[in-house]
Amino acid sequence: MVKVSLDLEEDLHKAVRKRAIDKGITMKAYLVELIEKGESMEEDESIA
């Protein structure tokens, strides 16, 4: 695993943080989930 640092606009940070809290998971876990979902979508598009 590697560590990644992101610079986010404050509004985006708040929105992501709120969604993570609503899901009952950490912001890190939520961001990883979003990235994995995006990767899966890209793979699906390349197959089609």
Secondary structure as a PSIPRED ss2 file (coil, helix, strand):
# PSIPRED VFORMAT (PSIPRED V4.0)

   1 M C   1.000  0.000  0.000
   2 V C   1.000  0.000  0.000
   3 K C   1.000  0.000  0.000
   4 V C   1.000  0.000  0.000
   5 S C   1.000  0.000  0.000
   6 L C   1.000  0.000  0.000
   7 D C   1.000  0.000  0.000
   8 L C   1.000  0.000  0.000
   9 E C   1.000  0.000  0.000
  10 E H   0.000  1.000  0.000
  11 D H   0.000  1.000  0.000
  12 L H   0.000  1.000  0.000
  13 H H   0.000  1.000  0.000
  14 K H   0.000  1.000  0.000
  15 A H   0.000  1.000  0.000
  16 V H   0.000  1.000  0.000
  17 R H   0.000  1.000  0.000
  18 K H   0.000  1.000  0.000
  19 R H   0.000  1.000  0.000
  20 A H   0.000  1.000  0.000
  21 I H   0.000  1.000  0.000
  22 D H   0.000  1.000  0.000
  23 K H   0.000  1.000  0.000
  24 G C   1.000  0.000  0.000
  25 I C   1.000  0.000  0.000
  26 T C   1.000  0.000  0.000
  27 M H   0.000  1.000  0.000
  28 K H   0.000  1.000  0.000
  29 A H   0.000  1.000  0.000
  30 Y H   0.000  1.000  0.000
  31 L H   0.000  1.000  0.000
  32 V H   0.000  1.000  0.000
  33 E H   0.000  1.000  0.000
  34 L H   0.000  1.000  0.000
  35 I H   0.000  1.000  0.000
  36 E H   0.000  1.000  0.000
  37 K H   0.000  1.000  0.000
  38 G H   0.000  1.000  0.000
  39 E H   0.000  1.000  0.000
  40 S H   0.000  1.000  0.000
  41 M H   0.000  1.000  0.000
  42 E H   0.000  1.000  0.000
  43 E H   0.000  1.000  0.000
  44 D H   0.000  1.000  0.000
  45 E H   0.000  1.000  0.000
  46 S H   0.000  1.000  0.000
  47 I H   0.000  1.000  0.000
  48 A C   1.000  0.000  0.000
